[in-house]
């Protein structure tokens, strides 16, 4: 691990890769939460009707 941190370009690349992974993970979690909430709301609406 310390070898990677010694070279600046590798550190920058690793940072960019981690950032991209985090963004994708956050988007996936938001999609999952959103669809879960929407499903719950539609279920409640069906029960009311």
PQR file with spaces between the fields and no chain letter, atoms N, CA, C, O and H, PARSE charges and radii, in Angstrom:
ATOM       1  N    UNK     1       0.832   -1.211    0.000 -0.4000 1.5000
ATOM       2  CA   UNK     1       0.000    0.000    0.000 -0.0000 2.0000
ATOM       3  C    UNK     1       0.865    1.260    0.000  0.5500 1.7000
ATOM       4  O    UNK     1       0.570    2.218   -0.714 -0.5500 1.4000
ATOM       5  N    UNK     2       1.940    1.256    0.807 -0.4000 1.5000
ATOM       6  CA   UNK     2       2.800    2.440    0.887 -0.0000 2.0000
ATOM       7  C    UNK     2       3.497    2.702   -0.447  0.5500 1.7000
ATOM       8  O    UNK     2       3.779    3.853   -0.779 -0.5500 1.4000
ATOM       9  H    UNK     2       2.179    0.477    1.387  0.4000 1.0000
ATOM      10  N    UNK     3       3.778    1.639   -1.219 -0.4000 1.5000
ATOM      11  CA   UNK     3       4.399    1.805   -2.545 -0.0000 2.0000
ATOM      12  C    UNK     3       3.493    2.640   -3.446  0.5500 1.7000
ATOM      13  O    UNK     3       3.963    3.534   -4.149 -0.5500 1.4000
ATOM      14  H    UNK     3       3.549    0.704   -0.949  0.4000 1.0000
ATOM      15  N    UNK     4       2.182    2.344   -3.425 -0.4000 1.5000
ATOM      16  CA   UNK     4       1.237    3.078   -4.276 -0.0000 2.0000
ATOM      17  C    UNK     4       1.227    4.552   -3.884  0.5500 1.7000
ATOM      18  O    UNK     4       1.254    5.427   -4.749 -0.5500 1.4000
ATOM      19  H    UNK     4       1.799    1.618   -2.854  0.4000 1.0000
ATOM      20  N    UNK     5       1.187    4.827   -2.581 -0.4000 1.5000
ATOM      21  CA   UNK     5       1.097    6.207   -2.106 -0.0000 2.0000
ATOM      22  C    UNK     5       2.362    7.000   -2.388  0.5500 1.7000
ATOM      23  O    UNK     5       2.327    8.230   -2.395 -0.5500 1.4000
ATOM      24  H    UNK     5       1.165    4.116   -1.878  0.4000 1.0000
ATOM      25  N    UNK     6       3.492    6.312   -2.622 -0.4000 1.5000
ATOM      26  CA   UNK     6       4.745    7.011   -2.908 -0.0000 2.0000
ATOM      27  C    UNK     6       4.705    7.703   -4.262  0.5500 1.7000
ATOM      28  O    UNK     6       5.290    8.774   -4.423 -0.5500 1.4000
ATOM      29  H    UNK     6       3.520    5.312   -2.615  0.4000 1.0000
ATOM      30  N    UNK     7       4.025    7.107   -5.240 -0.4000 1.5000
ATOM      31  CA   UNK     7       3.969    7.708   -6.572 -0.0000 2.0000
ATOM      32  C    UNK     7       2.686    8.526   -6.712  0.5500 1.7000
ATOM      33  O    UNK     7       1.580    8.015   -6.541 -0.5500 1.4000
ATOM      34  H    UNK     7       3.551    6.237   -5.109  0.4000 1.0000
ATOM      35  N    UNK     8       2.864    9.796   -7.024 -0.4000 1.5000
ATOM      36  CA   UNK     8       1.733   10.727   -7.087 -0.0000 2.0000
ATOM      37  C    UNK     8       0.701   10.344   -8.147  0.5500 1.7000
ATOM      38  O    UNK     8      -0.493   10.353   -7.845 -0.5500 1.4000
ATOM      39  H    UNK     8       3.763   10.211   -7.162  0.4000 1.0000
ATOM      40  N    UNK     9       1.104   10.008   -9.373 -0.4000 1.5000
ATOM      41  CA   UNK     9       0.098    9.657  -10.386 -0.0000 2.0000
ATOM      42  C    UNK     9      -0.808    8.504   -9.951  0.5500 1.7000
ATOM      43  O    UNK     9      -2.019    8.544  -10.172 -0.5500 1.4000
ATOM      44  H    UNK     9       2.073   10.000   -9.619  0.4000 1.0000
ATOM      45  N    UNK    10      -0.219    7.480   -9.333 -0.4000 1.5000
ATOM      46  CA   UNK    10      -1.025    6.343   -8.877 -0.0000 2.0000
ATOM      47  C    UNK    10      -2.011    6.782   -7.800  0.5500 1.7000
ATOM      48  O    UNK    10      -3.148    6.313   -7.768 -0.5500 1.4000
ATOM      49  H    UNK    10       0.764    7.448   -9.154  0.4000 1.0000
ATOM      50  N    UNK    11      -1.578    7.681   -6.921 -0.4000 1.5000
ATOM      51  CA   UNK    11      -2.449    8.192   -5.858 -0.0000 2.0000
ATOM      52  C    UNK    11      -3.631    8.930   -6.465  0.5500 1.7000
ATOM      53  O    UNK    11      -4.770    8.756   -6.031 -0.5500 1.4000
ATOM      54  H    UNK    11      -0.654    8.062   -6.947  0.4000 1.0000
ATOM      55  N    UNK    12      -3.358    9.757   -7.474 -0.4000 1.5000
ATOM      56  CA   UNK    12      -4.414   10.520   -8.139 -0.0000 2.0000
ATOM      57  C    UNK    12      -5.393    9.567   -8.818  0.5500 1.7000
ATOM      58  O    UNK    12      -6.607    9.722   -8.686 -0.5500 1.4000
ATOM      59  H    UNK    12      -2.433    9.898   -7.827  0.4000 1.0000
ATOM      60  N    UNK    13      -4.867    8.584   -9.544 -0.4000 1.5000
ATOM      61  CA   UNK    13      -5.722    7.612  -10.234 -0.0000 2.0000
ATOM      62  C    UNK    13      -6.582    6.862   -9.227  0.5500 1.7000
ATOM      63  O    UNK    13      -7.781    6.682   -9.438 -0.5500 1.4000
ATOM      64  H    UNK    13      -3.880    8.459   -9.651  0.4000 1.0000
ATOM      65  N    UNK    14      -5.962    6.422   -8.125 -0.4000 1.5000
ATOM      66  CA   UNK    14      -6.704    5.691   -7.096 -0.0000 2.0000
ATOM      67  C    UNK    14      -7.818    6.559   -6.523  0.5500 1.7000
ATOM      68  O    UNK    14      -8.922    6.072   -6.283 -0.5500 1.4000
ATOM      69  H    UNK    14      -4.987    6.568   -7.954  0.4000 1.0000
ATOM      70  N    UNK    15      -7.538    7.830   -6.303 -0.4000 1.5000
ATOM      71  CA   UNK    15      -8.549    8.754   -5.786 -0.0000 2.0000
ATOM      72  C    UNK    15      -9.715    8.911   -6.737  0.5500 1.7000
ATOM      73  O    UNK    15     -10.872    8.907   -6.317 -0.5500 1.4000
ATOM      74  H    UNK    15      -6.640    8.226   -6.498  0.4000 1.0000
ATOM      75  N    UNK    16      -9.412    9.049   -8.030 -0.4000 1.5000
ATOM      76  CA   UNK    16     -10.458    9.197   -9.046 -0.0000 2.0000
ATOM      77  C    UNK    16     -11.315    7.937   -9.107  0.5500 1.7000
ATOM      78  O    UNK    16     -12.543    8.016   -9.144 -0.5500 1.4000
ATOM      79  H    UNK    16      -8.472    9.052   -8.372  0.4000 1.0000
ATOM      80  N    UNK    17     -10.661    6.769   -9.117 -0.4000 1.5000
ATOM      81  CA   UNK    17     -11.385    5.497   -9.189 -0.0000 2.0000
ATOM      82  C    UNK    17     -12.309    5.346   -7.982  0.5500 1.7000
ATOM      83  O    UNK    17     -13.475    4.976   -8.127 -0.5500 1.4000
ATOM      84  H    UNK    17      -9.664    6.705   -9.087  0.4000 1.0000
ATOM      85  N    UNK    18     -11.786    5.631   -6.795 -0.4000 1.5000
ATOM      86  CA   UNK    18     -12.606    5.521   -5.580 -0.0000 2.0000
ATOM      87  C    UNK    18     -13.794    6.475   -5.632  0.5500 1.7000
ATOM      88  O    UNK    18     -14.903    6.118   -5.233 -0.5500 1.4000
ATOM      89  H    UNK    18     -10.840    5.931   -6.677  0.4000 1.0000
ATOM      90  N    UNK    19     -13.559    7.695   -6.127 -0.4000 1.5000
ATOM      91  CA   UNK    19     -14.641    8.678   -6.232 -0.0000 2.0000
ATOM      92  C    UNK    19     -15.736    8.168   -7.160  0.5500 1.7000
ATOM      93  O    UNK    19     -16.921    8.262   -6.840 -0.5500 1.4000
ATOM      94  H    UNK    19     -12.658    7.986   -6.450  0.4000 1.0000
ATOM      95  N    UNK    20     -15.334    7.624   -8.321 -0.4000 1.5000
ATOM      96  CA   UNK    20     -16.310    7.102   -9.284 -0.0000 2.0000
ATOM      97  C    UNK    20     -17.111    5.965   -8.658  0.5500 1.7000
ATOM      98  O    UNK    20     -18.332    5.908   -8.804 -0.5500 1.4000
ATOM      99  H    UNK    20     -14.371    7.548   -8.580  0.4000 1.0000
ATOM     100  N    UNK    21     -16.421    5.057   -7.960 -0.4000 1.5000
ATOM     101  CA   UNK    21     -17.105    3.928   -7.315 -0.0000 2.0000
ATOM     102  C    UNK    21     -18.115    4.448   -6.291  0.5500 1.7000
ATOM     103  O    UNK    21     -19.241    3.956   -6.224 -0.5500 1.4000
ATOM     104  H    UNK    21     -15.429    5.103   -7.841  0.4000 1.0000
ATOM     105  N    UNK    22     -17.717    5.436   -5.500 -0.4000 1.5000
ATOM     106  CA   UNK    22     -18.618    5.995   -4.486 -0.0000 2.0000
ATOM     107  C    UNK    22     -19.844    6.630   -5.134  0.5500 1.7000
ATOM     108  O    UNK    22     -20.962    6.470   -4.643 -0.5500 1.4000
ATOM     109  H    UNK    22     -16.802    5.836   -5.555  0.4000 1.0000
ATOM     110  N    UNK    23     -19.637    7.353   -6.240 -0.4000 1.5000
ATOM     111  CA   UNK    23     -20.758    8.003   -6.931 -0.0000 2.0000
ATOM     112  C    UNK    23     -21.733    6.948   -7.440  0.5500 1.7000
ATOM     113  O    UNK    23     -22.944    7.083   -7.262 -0.5500 1.4000
ATOM     114  H    UNK    23     -18.729    7.483   -6.639  0.4000 1.0000
ATOM     115  N    UNK    24     -21.206    5.886   -8.079 -0.4000 1.5000
ATOM     116  CA   UNK    24     -22.079    4.822   -8.575 -0.0000 2.0000
ATOM     117  C    UNK    24     -22.830    4.156   -7.435  0.5500 1.7000
ATOM     118  O    UNK    24     -24.028    3.896   -7.547 -0.5500 1.4000
ATOM     119  H    UNK    24     -20.222    5.776   -8.223  0.4000 1.0000
ATOM     120  N    UNK    25     -22.134    3.879   -6.334 -0.4000 1.5000
ATOM     121  CA   UNK    25     -22.771    3.229   -5.185 -0.0000 2.0000
ATOM     122  C    UNK    25     -23.879    4.109   -4.625  0.5500 1.7000
ATOM     123  O    UNK    25     -24.958    3.615   -4.294 -0.5500 1.4000
ATOM     124  H    UNK    25     -21.160    4.090   -6.243  0.4000 1.0000
ATOM     125  N    UNK    26     -23.621    5.407   -4.517 -0.4000 1.5000
ATOM     126  CA   UNK    26     -24.628    6.338   -3.988 -0.0000 2.0000
ATOM     127  C    UNK    26     -25.843    6.375   -4.901  0.5500 1.7000
ATOM     128  O    UNK    26     -26.979    6.357   -4.426 -0.5500 1.4000
ATOM     129  H    UNK    26     -22.745    5.807   -4.785  0.4000 1.0000
ATOM     130  N    UNK    27     -25.612    6.427   -6.214 -0.4000 1.5000
ATOM     131  CA   UNK    27     -26.726    6.444   -7.163 -0.0000 2.0000
ATOM     132  C    UNK    27     -27.558    5.182   -7.043  0.5500 1.7000
ATOM     133  O    UNK    27     -28.787    5.251   -7.040 -0.5500 1.4000
ATOM     134  H    UNK    27     -24.689    6.442   -6.600  0.4000 1.0000
ATOM     135  N    UNK    28     -26.905    4.027   -6.942 -0.4000 1.5000
ATOM     136  CA   UNK    28     -27.621    2.755   -6.814 -0.0000 2.0000
ATOM     137  C    UNK    28     -28.471    2.749   -5.550  0.5500 1.7000
ATOM     138  O    UNK    28     -29.633    2.346   -5.585 -0.5500 1.4000
ATOM     139  H    UNK    28     -25.907    3.971   -6.944  0.4000 1.0000
ATOM     140  N    UNK    29     -27.894    3.198   -4.428 -0.4000 1.5000
ATOM     141  CA   UNK    29     -28.643    3.227   -3.167 -0.0000 2.0000
ATOM     142  C    UNK    29     -29.840    4.165   -3.286  0.5500 1.7000
ATOM     143  O    UNK    29     -30.928    3.840   -2.809 -0.5500 1.4000
ATOM     144  H    UNK    29     -26.950    3.526   -4.400  0.4000 1.0000
ATOM     145  N    UNK    30     -29.655    5.318   -3.913 -0.4000 1.5000
ATOM     146  CA   UNK    30     -30.757    6.263   -4.087 -0.0000 2.0000
ATOM     147  C    UNK    30     -31.859    5.643   -4.928  0.5500 1.7000
ATOM     148  O    UNK    30     -33.037    5.781   -4.599 -0.5500 1.4000
ATOM     149  H    UNK    30     -28.771    5.582   -4.300  0.4000 1.0000
ATOM     150  N    UNK    31     -31.493    4.956   -6.020 -0.4000 1.5000
ATOM     151  CA   UNK    31     -32.492    4.303   -6.869 -0.0000 2.0000
ATOM     152  C    UNK    31     -33.266    3.260   -6.079  0.5500 1.7000
ATOM     153  O    UNK    31     -34.492    3.192   -6.167 -0.5500 1.4000
ATOM     154  H    UNK    31     -30.536    4.844   -6.287  0.4000 1.0000
ATOM     155  N    UNK    32     -32.547    2.445   -5.303 -0.4000 1.5000
ATOM     156  CA   UNK    32     -33.193    1.395   -4.524 -0.0000 2.0000
ATOM     157  C    UNK    32     -34.149    2.006   -3.501  0.5500 1.7000
ATOM     158  O    UNK    32     -35.280    1.543   -3.358 -0.5500 1.4000
ATOM     159  H    UNK    32     -31.551    2.501   -5.232  0.4000 1.0000
ATOM     160  N    UNK    33     -33.705    3.033   -2.793 -0.4000 1.5000
ATOM     161  CA   UNK    33     -34.549    3.685   -1.792 -0.0000 2.0000
ATOM     162  C    UNK    33     -35.759    4.332   -2.451  0.5500 1.7000
ATOM     163  O    UNK    33     -36.877    4.247   -1.942 -0.5500 1.4000
ATOM     164  H    UNK    33     -32.786    3.409   -2.909  0.4000 1.0000
ATOM     165  N    UNK    34     -35.525    4.980   -3.588 -0.4000 1.5000
ATOM     166  CA   UNK    34     -36.602    5.672   -4.291 -0.0000 2.0000
ATOM     167  C    UNK    34     -37.680    4.678   -4.706  0.5500 1.7000
ATOM     168  O    UNK    34     -38.864    4.905   -4.457 -0.5500 1.4000
ATOM     169  H    UNK    34     -34.617    5.050   -4.001  0.4000 1.0000
ATOM     170  N    UNK    35     -37.276    3.580   -5.335 -0.4000 1.5000
ATOM     171  CA   UNK    35     -38.256    2.605   -5.808 -0.0000 2.0000
ATOM     172  C    UNK    35     -38.988    1.976   -4.629  0.5500 1.7000
ATOM     173  O    UNK    35     -40.177    1.675   -4.730 -0.5500 1.4000
ATOM     174  H    UNK    35     -36.314    3.396   -5.537  0.4000 1.0000
ATOM     175  N    UNK    36     -38.298    1.776   -3.520 -0.4000 1.5000
ATOM     176  CA   UNK    36     -38.931    1.222   -2.330 -0.0000 2.0000
ATOM     177  C    UNK    36     -39.991    2.159   -1.790  0.5500 1.7000
ATOM     178  O    UNK    36     -41.083    1.726   -1.424 -0.5500 1.4000
ATOM     179  H    UNK    36     -37.332    2.021   -3.438  0.4000 1.0000
ATOM     180  N    UNK    37     -39.668    3.448   -1.741 -0.4000 1.5000
ATOM     181  CA   UNK    37     -40.616    4.449   -1.237 -0.0000 2.0000
ATOM     182  C    UNK    37     -41.810    4.544   -2.172  0.5500 1.7000
ATOM     183  O    UNK    37     -42.956    4.561   -1.723 -0.5500 1.4000
ATOM     184  H    UNK    37     -38.781    3.800   -2.039  0.4000 1.0000
ATOM     185  N    UNK    38     -41.545    4.604   -3.477 -0.4000 1.5000
ATOM     186  CA   UNK    38     -42.639    4.716   -4.445 -0.0000 2.0000
ATOM     187  C    UNK    38     -43.563    3.512   -4.362  0.5500 1.7000
ATOM     188  O    UNK    38     -44.782    3.657   -4.452 -0.5500 1.4000
ATOM     189  H    UNK    38     -40.615    4.590   -3.843  0.4000 1.0000
ATOM     190  N    UNK    39     -42.991    2.322   -4.191 -0.4000 1.5000
ATOM     191  CA   UNK    39     -43.794    1.103   -4.087 -0.0000 2.0000
ATOM     192  C    UNK    39     -44.672    1.167   -2.843  0.5500 1.7000
ATOM     193  O    UNK    39     -45.851    0.819   -2.894 -0.5500 1.4000
ATOM     194  H    UNK    39     -42.001    2.204   -4.118  0.4000 1.0000
ATOM     195  N    UNK    40     -44.101    1.611   -1.730 -0.4000 1.5000
ATOM     196  CA   UNK    40     -44.859    1.710   -0.482 -0.0000 2.0000
ATOM     197  C    UNK    40     -46.019    2.685   -0.643  0.5500 1.7000
ATOM     198  O    UNK    40     -47.132    2.408   -0.195 -0.5500 1.4000
ATOM     199  H    UNK    40     -43.143    1.894   -1.688  0.4000 1.0000
ATOM     200  N    UNK    41     -45.763    3.823   -1.278 -0.4000 1.5000
ATOM     201  CA   UNK    41     -46.813    4.834   -1.475 -0.0000 2.0000
ATOM     202  C    UNK    41     -47.918    4.274   -2.355  0.5500 1.7000
ATOM     203  O    UNK    41     -49.097    4.457   -2.052 -0.5500 1.4000
ATOM     204  H    UNK    41     -44.859    4.048   -1.642  0.4000 1.0000
ATOM     205  N    UNK    42     -47.561    3.597   -3.438 -0.4000 1.5000
ATOM     206  CA   UNK    42     -48.582    3.051   -4.334 -0.0000 2.0000
ATOM     207  C    UNK    42     -49.385    1.955   -3.638  0.5500 1.7000
ATOM     208  O    UNK    42     -50.586    1.825   -3.876 -0.5500 1.4000
ATOM     209  H    UNK    42     -46.603    3.448   -3.684  0.4000 1.0000
ATOM     210  N    UNK    43     -48.732    1.159   -2.775 -0.4000 1.5000
ATOM     211  CA   UNK    43     -49.456    0.135   -2.014 -0.0000 2.0000
ATOM     212  C    UNK    43     -50.484    0.783   -1.100  0.5500 1.7000
ATOM     213  O    UNK    43     -51.615    0.309   -1.000 -0.5500 1.4000
ATOM     214  H    UNK    43     -47.756    1.264   -2.581  0.4000 1.0000
ATOM     215  N    UNK    44     -50.096    1.865   -0.432 -0.4000 1.5000
ATOM     216  CA   UNK    44     -51.019    2.571    0.475 -0.0000 2.0000
ATOM     217  C    UNK    44     -52.195    3.129   -0.321  0.5500 1.7000
ATOM     218  O    UNK    44     -53.342    3.040    0.116 -0.5500 1.4000
ATOM     219  H    UNK    44     -49.177    2.250   -0.513  0.4000 1.0000
ATOM     220  N    UNK    45     -51.910    3.701   -1.481 -0.4000 1.5000
ATOM     221  CA   UNK    45     -52.972    4.268   -2.311 -0.0000 2.0000
ATOM     222  C    UNK    45     -53.942    3.177   -2.757  0.5500 1.7000
ATOM     223  O    UNK    45     -55.151    3.409   -2.791 -0.5500 1.4000
ATOM     224  H    UNK    45     -50.978    3.773   -1.835  0.4000 1.0000
ATOM     225  N    UNK    46     -53.437    1.993   -3.100 -0.4000 1.5000
ATOM     226  CA   UNK    46     -54.301    0.884   -3.515 -0.0000 2.0000
ATOM     227  C    UNK    46     -55.208    0.460   -2.368  0.5500 1.7000
ATOM     228  O    UNK    46     -56.387    0.181   -2.582 -0.5500 1.4000
ATOM     229  H    UNK    46     -52.455    1.804   -3.073  0.4000 1.0000
ATOM     230  N    UNK    47     -54.668    0.410   -1.151 -0.4000 1.5000
ATOM     231  CA   UNK    47     -55.462    0.013    0.018 -0.0000 2.0000
ATOM     232  C    UNK    47     -56.566    1.020    0.287  0.5500 1.7000
ATOM     233  O    UNK    47     -57.666    0.637    0.685 -0.5500 1.4000
ATOM     234  H    UNK    47     -53.710    0.637   -0.977  0.4000 1.0000
ATOM     235  N    UNK    48     -56.290    2.308    0.075 -0.4000 1.5000
ATOM     236  CA   UNK    48     -57.289    3.354    0.320 -0.0000 2.0000
ATOM     237  C    UNK    48     -58.424    3.254   -0.695  0.5500 1.7000
ATOM     238  O    UNK    48     -59.583    3.503   -0.361 -0.5500 1.4000
ATOM     239  H    UNK    48     -55.397    2.619   -0.249  0.4000 1.0000
ATOM     240  N    UNK    49     -58.092    2.891   -1.930 -0.4000 1.5000
ATOM     241  CA   UNK    49     -59.125    2.787   -2.973 -0.0000 2.0000
ATOM     242  C    UNK    49     -59.797    1.479   -2.825  0.5500 1.7000
ATOM     243  O    UNK    49     -60.706    1.162   -3.593 -0.5500 1.4000
ATOM     244  H    UNK    49     -57.151    2.689   -2.201  0.4000 1.0000
